Amino acid sequence: MACFLVPMGEAIVTTIVQKVVVEKKEKKAGGEKTNNTGVTWSRRLGWLNKLLWGGVILLALEHIWHGEVVPWPPFLTAMENPADVAPMLHEMMTIGIAMAIFVTIVWAIIVLVVELKTRAAPEVKVNPVGGGK
C-alpha cells in the first residue's frame, strides 16, 4: 500500500545531507578524498541515494499499476477508508522499514567492498611530466 514511503523518506534525508552538508564540507576541504581510496563521502551517499530512489520509483510504479496509488487526493487508496489506515501504517512500519534497512545494509557492504579493494590495490604513481611509473 504505502511501504515505499519509508525508503522515500530516507532518500529525501540522505539527498539533503549529501547536497547541503557533505558537498559543502568537501568543497571547503578542496575535494579531499576519504581514506586515500579516491572516493568522497558525497559520492558514497550518491550510491545510497541511487539505490533508494531507484527502489522507490519501481515500488511506486508497481503500486500505481495495482491501483493502490492514484493521481487524485488522498493519492493512497488505503486512505479512503478509515478501516484501511491501520493496516497501511502497519505495512509501512514493518515492510517499509525492513526495505529501507536492507537497502542501507547493501549500500554499507558496497562501501566496505570498495574500501577493501582500494586498500588492497597497489598504489600507482604517475610521473607528472609524462605518464609512466
Contacts in CASP RR format, 6 or more apart in sequence:
PFRMAT RR
TARGET T0000
AUTHOR 0000-0000-0000
METHOD contacts of the structure
MODEL  1
MACFLVPMGEAIVTTIVQKVVVEKKEKKAGGEKTNNTGVTWSRRLGWLNK
LLWGGVILLALEHIWHGEVVPWPPFLTAMENPADVAPMLHEMMTIGIAMA
IFVTIVWAIIVLVVELKTRAAPEVKVNPVGGGK
1 63 0 8 1.000
1 68 0 8 1.000
1 76 0 8 1.000
1 77 0 8 1.000
1 78 0 8 1.000
1 84 0 8 1.000
1 87 0 8 1.000
1 88 0 8 1.000
1 91 0 8 1.000
1 92 0 8 1.000
2 63 0 8 1.000
2 68 0 8 1.000
2 76 0 8 1.000
2 78 0 8 1.000
2 88 0 8 1.000
2 91 0 8 1.000
2 92 0 8 1.000
3 59 0 8 1.000
3 91 0 8 1.000
3 92 0 8 1.000
3 95 0 8 1.000
3 96 0 8 1.000
3 99 0 8 1.000
4 55 0 8 1.000
4 56 0 8 1.000
4 59 0 8 1.000
4 60 0 8 1.000
4 63 0 8 1.000
4 96 0 8 1.000
4 99 0 8 1.000
5 92 0 8 1.000
5 96 0 8 1.000
6 92 0 8 1.000
6 96 0 8 1.000
6 97 0 8 1.000
6 99 0 8 1.000
6 100 0 8 1.000
7 52 0 8 1.000
7 55 0 8 1.000
7 56 0 8 1.000
7 59 0 8 1.000
7 96 0 8 1.000
7 99 0 8 1.000
7 100 0 8 1.000
7 103 0 8 1.000
8 52 0 8 1.000
8 56 0 8 1.000
10 52 0 8 1.000
10 100 0 8 1.000
10 103 0 8 1.000
10 104 0 8 1.000
11 49 0 8 1.000
11 52 0 8 1.000
11 53 0 8 1.000
11 56 0 8 1.000
14 45 0 8 1.000
14 46 0 8 1.000
14 48 0 8 1.000
14 49 0 8 1.000
14 52 0 8 1.000
15 49 0 8 1.000
15 53 0 8 1.000
17 45 0 8 1.000
18 42 0 8 1.000
18 45 0 8 1.000
18 46 0 8 1.000
18 49 0 8 1.000
22 40 0 8 1.000
22 41 0 8 1.000
22 42 0 8 1.000
22 45 0 8 1.000
23 42 0 8 1.000
26 32 0 8 1.000
26 40 0 8 1.000
26 41 0 8 1.000
26 42 0 8 1.000
31 40 0 8 1.000
32 40 0 8 1.000
33 39 0 8 1.000
33 40 0 8 1.000
34 40 0 8 1.000
34 41 0 8 1.000
34 44 0 8 1.000
35 115 0 8 1.000
35 119 0 8 1.000
36 118 0 8 1.000
37 114 0 8 1.000
37 115 0 8 1.000
37 118 0 8 1.000
37 119 0 8 1.000
38 118 0 8 1.000
39 114 0 8 1.000
39 118 0 8 1.000
44 111 0 8 1.000
47 107 0 8 1.000
47 110 0 8 1.000
47 111 0 8 1.000
48 103 0 8 1.000
48 104 0 8 1.000
48 107 0 8 1.000
51 103 0 8 1.000
51 106 0 8 1.000
51 107 0 8 1.000
52 100 0 8 1.000
52 103 0 8 1.000
55 103 0 8 1.000
60 69 0 8 1.000
63 69 0 8 1.000
64 70 0 8 1.000
67 77 0 8 1.000
68 76 0 8 1.000
68 77 0 8 1.000
68 78 0 8 1.000
69 75 0 8 1.000
69 76 0 8 1.000
69 77 0 8 1.000
70 76 0 8 1.000
70 77 0 8 1.000
74 80 0 8 1.000
76 88 0 8 1.000
77 84 0 8 1.000
78 84 0 8 1.000
78 85 0 8 1.000
78 87 0 8 1.000
78 88 0 8 1.000
79 85 0 8 1.000
79 88 0 8 1.000
124 133 0 8 1.000
125 133 0 8 1.000
126 132 0 8 1.000
126 133 0 8 1.000
127 133 0 8 1.000
END
